[in-house]
Each structure stands twice: as structure tokens, then as C-alpha cells.
Amino acid sequence: MSTAGGSPGVHTEPLGEAQAAAQRRAFPFLVAALVFVHACMATSRVTSSLFVLKQGYPEWTLGVLLSLYAVVPMLTALWAGRMADRHGLHRPVGIAVLMACVGALTAALSQHVLALCLAALLTGGALSIAAVGIQREGGLMAQGSGDMRRIFSWLALGPALSNALAPVVAGLLIDHISFRAAFALAVLLPSLAWWAALQVPRLAPSLPASPSSATRQGAWGLLRLASFRRLMILNVVLAAAWDAHSFVVPIVGHGRELSATSIGLILGAFATAATLVRLALTKWAEQVDEIRALRGAMAIACAVLALYAWLPGTPGLMAGSALLGLALGSVQPMVLSTLHQITPADRHGQALGLRMLFTNGATIVMPLGFGLLATASVAAAPMWLMAALLLWAQWPAARLAPQEPGVGSGTERHD
């Protein structure tokens, strides 16, 4: 496919009017495909977490299991991007569907801890591969910058919707049928994702150019930019706070002898709040100051995490999780908006890739640390640790400049 105004092999030419109209009509199916793949991973994750706790495994085992969901995404992100450029939407989604089905089926057939680890690797990797192809396709559907923001706002809401519903449904299936039934649901969901993806018209793929050595290695040069370094610190701390909630809630709920349904409702309250705040941001984003919003979200999250262990019963935990979801759910749009302001326009892709690397690295390392910390002390200790880190992170947040010259301009700051 020919290109216009971009590097060779990169699709930048607008779609024809009829083709663009067909793509826009298929956009709900694109969102649905992402929701179903994400729901498979989320169902597998919450079901596996509750199963290992019920079987009496120590908390560090849960930490290892949760960290495995981020291993394959970190290793395959660049490969998945090249495949999406070369083959379009359907090949990466097809591979993701196959991986997710195999992973979920493995857990449904055997709940051995090694089977659950394999399911974590495959379903986590499937989500990453599918998301790259789906997000690329969404960009091709956009007609102008305003439409681009709308499309990616809805694509961000898809996983939030999945996080809201999957734990609740999984908890109901566990309580009223069995763990195996919840894993069976995870087996079904990728097939629905494939059906949704097939409703999206195929576009002729474009072959990617071979990346230069400077392109492959240049992303690390962005760390010379002071504001970018500070933003990455905030990004990692906030991502770890999200993981701390996901890690501690099943442990606290299990320790209080709450039912799987109650634990699912608590996790669902967090995800529902994150969904609602993102939906609100799609309407009022222009009135929000990124730095103030980040600092406010960090302050709220710090207070909730510090007090979470003392919240009373299921209603209290649901209220705390909902408040935490409002705070942390607002963060991603603010981080991405700030990132685009403080990095050179021609290096936004590198900046986003570096952010993904740090986020997935934290998702691997932090649950391991949370498991060891909870095993050595008390279940709520990971939340207290993150509350302290969020309090400390107010310092780099206060020094985060909304605008800063780009790397390589000769005027960048290295302080």
C-alpha cells in the first residue's frame, strides 16, 4: 500500500470514503474484540488468584502468578507491532485468540499451579498482541485529531468495562458452580473476540520499513529529559499502586472469610469507578489540568491505601475500592497527555514504548515484592508501602513541567 508523508511502509494515507464509512460502522466490533480478549485474561487472573489462596498456597505464590501476566507482553510488544504493520488486524488477533484459548483451556482442564502459570503467560500475552493490532486499527479509522481522541477514549474504556464485569461474573460462577466453570467462561470469550474481529473489514497491509540502529536505541536518550524521567517515576508508582490493590484485595477478603462473590464485587467496584471517571474525561478533558489532576489523584490514592485495611466489611471495602478506582482510573489519560507535551513530536512512539516497558516491568517485579512483603509481615503491607511511595512521588510531580524542549534540540534540561 502506498504511503503519504511518512516513512516507507508506514500507512499514513487516508482511507477512501466508502472504506472509511465501513470501518467506522465496524468500530463497535473492534471495541468488543478488545473487551472479550481482556475479559478472558481478567477472568483467568481473578479465578487463579482465588484458587491458589483457597488451596493454601503462600502469598508469594500469588505474587509470582500475577507477575507472569506481564512477562509475555513485555517480551512481545515490539514483535506484535511489526506484525500488525505487516499483516493488519486479523493475524495478531487470530494469534491472540489461539493463545488465550489454549491458556484458558489449560486452566480449565487442570488447576495445578503450573497449569495456572501457563494460563497466565498465554492469556496475558494474548491481550498484549491483540491490543497492539486493535489500537493500530483504531488509528486507521480516525478522521482527524478529534476523532482520534474519541476512538482511543473508547478503546481505553473497553478494558475498564471488562475489569468491572469479569470479576463479578467469575465470583458468581465460583460460588454457585465451580472454579472450573469460571475457567470455562474464559475459554469461550476469545471465540467471541474472533467473531467480533471478523466483522471489521480487512485492510490491505503495508510493509514496515527496517528500523535503523538509531531508532532502535534512541528511546533511552529520552531519559536525559528531566520531565520525562519524572513522569516515568510517577507512571511506575501509580501502576504499582494499581497492582497493589489487585494483589491485596483477594488476600484481605480471604482473610476476612468473604465469599468469592463479595471479593468480585469489591474488585468490580474499583473497575466500575475507573470506567466512569474515564468516561467523564472523554467529555471534560479540555477543562482538566494534567499536573493538578495527577497530584490530586496521587493524594486520594495515598489516603485510601493507607486506610484500606481498616475499612469495615464488604460495603466499606467496596467504597474504598471505588474511591481508589476514581483516582487511579483518571491517571492514564493524564500521563499520556503530559508525555506528548514533554517529548519531541517525532519521538512520541519511542516515548510510549519506553512507558510500556517500564509499566510491564513494574507489573512483573512489584507483585513478587508484594508477595514477599505480605508473607513476611501483614497482608496490607503492600498498600502501606505504596501509600508511602505515592506521598514521596508528590516531590517529582511538583517539579514536573508541562512543557519542555525536546531531546536533541540543544536546549534540553538534564537536571
N, C-alpha and C positions, 0 to 999 in steps of 0.2 A: 504494500500500500504506500502511496506517495505521502510525503510529509510536507509541511509548510511552516517555515520559520523555526524549525527545531533541528536537533541533531539527526543524522541519518538513522532511519529505523525507528524513530520515536514518533508515535501517532499524535499529530497536532492538528490535522486537517479537520474542519468541521464536518459533521455528518450531513448527508443530503436531507432535504426537508421531510420526505416521506419516511426515510430511515430513522431520522431523529424522532419523528412523531411515534413510530412503532417502539423505539427504545423507551420513550417517556411513558407510554402506556404499560410497558413491562416493568417499570421501576418498582411497583409494589411487590412483584415476584422476586426482584433482586434483594429487597429488604427481607422478604420471607425466607429466602435461601440462607441468608446470614443468620437469621433468628433460629432456624432449625438446626444448623450446624453448631451454633453456640449453645443451644439448649441441650444438645447431645453431650457436649463437654460439661456443662453445668450440672446436668442430671448425674453423669458419671462421677463428678467431683464430690457432690454432697452425699450421694449414696455410698461411695467408697469411704468417705470420712466417717460417716455414722457406723458403717460396718466394722471398720478397724477398731473404733472405740468400743463397740459392743462386744467384740471378741477379746477385749482386754489388752490390746497392744499399747505400749507406752506412747506418750505424746510425741516423742521424737520420730516414731514411725509415721505418724500422721504428717509431721513436717517434711519428711523425705517424700512421702506420697504426693503432697501438694506441690512440692518443688518440681516434681517430674512433669507437671503440666506445662512448664515453661521451658523445658530443655530443648525439645524439638523446635518450637517456634524460634528460639534464639539461633539455632543452627540452620534453619531452612528459609529464613526471611528473604535473604538476597536471592537464593535459588528460585524461590516462589515468584519473586518479582520478575526475574528474567523469563521464567516460563509463561507468566501472564502476558508479558510484552510479545513473546514469540507466538503464543498459541491462543490468546484471548481468554475469555471467561471459562469456557466449559471444561477444558482439560484440567486446570488446577482444581476446580470444584469437583470434577469427577474423581480425581485422585484423593481429594479430601474426604469425599463421601465414602470411598472404599476404605480409607484408613479408619474413619470414625466407625463404620460398621464392624470392621474386624476388631477394633479395640473394645467397643461396647459388647459385642458378641462374646469375646473372651471373658469379660467380667460376668456376663450372664451365665455362661457355662461353668465357670469356676470362680469362687470368691477367695481363692488362695491369694495371699498378699502379693505374690509375684505376678499373678494374673491382673490384679488391680494396678500394679505398677506399669505393666504393659498397656493396659487400657488408658492410663494417664498419659503415657508417652504418645499413643496414637491419636486419642481424641484431642489432646492439646495441640499436637502438630497439625491435625486436620483443620482445626479452627484457624490457625495462622495461615495455612496455604490457601484456604477458601477466602479468608478476609482480604488477602492481597489481590486476588483476582476480582473479587466483588467490588472493592474500593476503586480499583483501576477502571472497571466497567462503569461505575458511578461517575467518575470523572469524564469519561467519554460521553455520557448522557447529558452533562451540564451544558446549558446555553447561556454563557456569561457568568461573571463572578458571583452575582446574587444567587443564581440558580445553583452554582457550585456549593455555596454555603448551605442552602436549603437541603441539597442532596446529602451532603456529609453530616448534617444535623440529624436527618432521619436515619442514616446508616449508623450513627452513634447511638441512637435510641433503640435500635434493634437488639443489641446485646443486653442493654439495660432491661428491656422487656423480658428477655429470656431469663435474666437473673432474678426477676421478680416472680416469674411463674414456675420455673423449673424446680426450685427447692420445695415449694408448696406441694406441687403435684408429686414429686418424689417422696416427700414425707408422708402424704396420704397413702401412696401405694405401699410404702414400707409398713406403716401401721396396720393397714387393713388387708394386705395380701402378703407381700414378702419383699426382701431385698432383691431377689431375682426378678420380680415384676418391675421394679424400678429400672433395673439394668435393661430389661426387655424394651421398656419405653425408649431408652437411649439407642437401642438397635433400630427402632422404627424411624426415629427423627431424621437421620441422614437420607433415607429414601425420600422423605418429603422435601428435603433440601434439593435433591437432584431433580425432582419433579418441578419445583419452582424455578430452578435454573434453566430447565428446558423451555420454559415459557418466555425466556429472554432471547430475542433474535440473535443469531450468530453474526459477528462482525469479522470481516477478513482481517487476520492478524498482521502485524508489522514486525519485521525482524529487527531486533535491537542491535545497536552498534556495539562493538567490543569496547569495554571501558578502558580508559588509559590508566597508566600507573598512578598518575596524579589524582585521578578521580577516585581510584580505589583507596588511596591512602590519605587523601586530603581532608576527610571528615574530622580526623583527630586534630587538625590545625584549628578547628573552631573552638577548641578548649582554651586557646590563647585569648579568647574574647571573654572579658571578665563577667559580663552579664549572662553570657551563655553558660559559663561554669556555675554561676549562682542558680540559674534556672534549672540546670540539671540536678543540683543538690536538692532543690525543692521538689522536683519531679520524683526523684528516688525516695525521699522521705514520705511524700504523700502516697506514692504507690505502695510503700511498705506499710503505711497506716491502713490502707485498704486491705492488704493481705493479713494484717494483724487481726482485723475484725473477722475475716473469713476463717482464720485459724482458731480464734479463741471461742467464738460462739458455740460451735459443736461441743467443745470441751466444757465450757461453763454450763451449757444446757444438759449435757450428760451428767455432770457432777451434781446438778440440782434434780436429776431424775425426771427431766422434762421429756415428753413424748417426741418422736420424730416429727410429728405434725407441728408441734409447738416450735421446735428448732427451725423447721422450714418456714414457719410464719415470721420468725424473728429475722431470718436471712432475707425473706421476701419483703419485709418492711424496709430494710436497708435498700434493696434494689428498686422498690417502688418509689421511694423518695428520690433516689438518684435519677430515675426515669423522669419524674415530674419536674425536677429542677432543670434537667437538660431540655425538656420540652418548653419550659418557661424561657430559657435562654435563647431559644430559636426566635422568640418574639421580641425580647427586650435586650438582646445582646448589645445593641448600639448604645444603650444607656449605662452599661456596666464598665467600670474602670478595672482593668485586669489586675493590677498590683493590689489595689484595695480589696478586690474580691478574693484574691489568693490569700492575703493576710487574714481577712475575716474568716475564710473557710478553715485556715490553719488554727485560728484561735478557738473556734467552735469545736473542731475535731479534737484539739488538745484537751479541752474541758470534758468532753464526753468520754474519751478514752480513759482519762484519769478516774472518772467516777463510775464507769460502766459496771464494774464487778459488784457494786452495792445497789444496783437498780433492783426493785422488787418484782419478782415473778415474771411471767411471760409478758403481761402488758407493759411493765416497766422496761424490760429488755427490748420490746418492740419499739417503744417510744425512743429509747436511746439509739437504737439502730437506725430508726427513721431520721433522727436529727443528724446522726453521723453521715447517713446517705445524702442528705441535703448538702452538707458541707463538702464531702469528698466527690459527690457527683457533679458539682459545679466546677471542679478543678480542671478537667481535661480541656474544655474549650478555652479556658483562660491561659493554660500553659501553651497550647498550640498557637493562640493568637499572639502571645508575647514572644514566642520563639520566632514567628515570622517577622516581628518588628526588629529583633535584635540581631538577626543573621542576614547576610547578603542574599538578595533575591535569587541569584543563580546558584545558591548552595542550600536552599531550603530542603531539598531531598536528602542531602547528606546530614543536615541537622536532624531531620525526622528519623533517619536511620539510626543515628547515634542515640537519640532519645529512646528508640525501641530497644536498642541493645542494652542500655542502662536499665530500662524498666524490666525487661525479661531477666537480666542478671540479678536484679533485686528480688524478683519473684522466685528465683531459684535459691538464692542464698538466705533470704530472710526467713522463710518457713523452717529451714534447717535450724537457724539460730533460735527461732521462736520455740521449736520443739525442745531443744536442749535447755533453754531458759525455763520453760514451763515444767520440764521434768526435774530440774534442779531446784526450783523454788515453788511458785504457785501458778495456777492456770492463768490468772490475769496479768502476770508479769510482762508478757509481750505488749499488752496495751499500755501499761505504765511506761515501758521503755519508749514506745512511740510517742506518748504524750510528752515525755522529756525531750525527744528529738524535735517534735513539732514546735515546742517552746524555743529551743535553740535555733531552729530554722527561721524564726522571725528576724534574726540578725541579718543573714544574707538576703532575705526577702525585702528588708528595709533598704538595702543598698542596690536592689535590682532596678536598673534604669530601663524605662520603657523604650528608649531609642538609644542605639549605639552604633558607631561606624562599623562597617563590615571588615572582616579579616582580609588582609591583603590590600587594604586601601591606603596603608601607610599611616593611618591615624588611629588604629585600634588601640584599645587600652588593655594592659596586661597586669593590672594591679590585682 
